[in-house]
Amino acid sequence: MIWAIGIGVVLFLLLSVATLKHQRWLDKQSPLGVWVAEVKGTKVTLQFEGGPHEGTYKQLLESPDGAQREFGHWSALRTKLQMLIMASERKDHPRFGRDSHYTIRYVRPDAIVIDGPDLPSVTFEQAPEEATLEFEEQSLA
């Protein structure tokens, strides 16, 4: 009976250490950079700029119907990502000016999964280093 308690304590300690290490690893993760995905025939490019846990973002949606740009603020902590649209070419955007909550998972060094409004479990691949989105926030109406 005593050995069962000892094994339980050791397993608990191992699980606690693993959880702590994973949380520390998550604290170091950041979505900074340029990411691309395909969602229902639309190419989505997201560029996160700023510090490791918050800054501005640019998004470009490219479909056969044309392109739409978006600009906003982001912040991330562990698996939580918040995005606030500050400018968009989409008229009457339902999330304009609203803080939208997403889940972000760092699945590989070159891939993230974002799940939330408008992005249902979308896997983004890291774009080549030379890829950037260049548009002025002031040009968005």
C-alpha positions, 0 to 999 in steps of 0.5 A: 500500500505504501508503495502505491502512495509513493508511485502516486506522489512521484507521478504527481511530481512528474506531471507538475514539472512537465506542466510547468515546463510547458507553460514556460515554453508557451510564455516564450511563443509569439505569432510575430511574422508573416503567416499564410493559409487557404480558407474556402478558396481565399488566401489569408495572409496575416502579418503580426508586428511589434513586441513578442506579445502585442503589437499591430497586425495586417491581414490580406484576403485574396479571392477571385472576387478581389482583395480586402485589407484589414489593420488592427491590434493584437495581443497574445498570452499562451494560447489566447490571442485577441485581435481588434480591427481598427481599419478594414476595407469591408463595409459594416464589418461585424467585428470592427472595433470589437475585441475578438478572442481566438485560440492560438496553438503553436503546432510546429516551428513553421505553423500555427493554428488559429481558432475563432471568429472567421478563422475556424481552426485554420492552420497557417504556414510561415511565409518566406522571410522576404514576404511582407504586407505593405499597406498604409493604415491611413489608406483603409477606409 
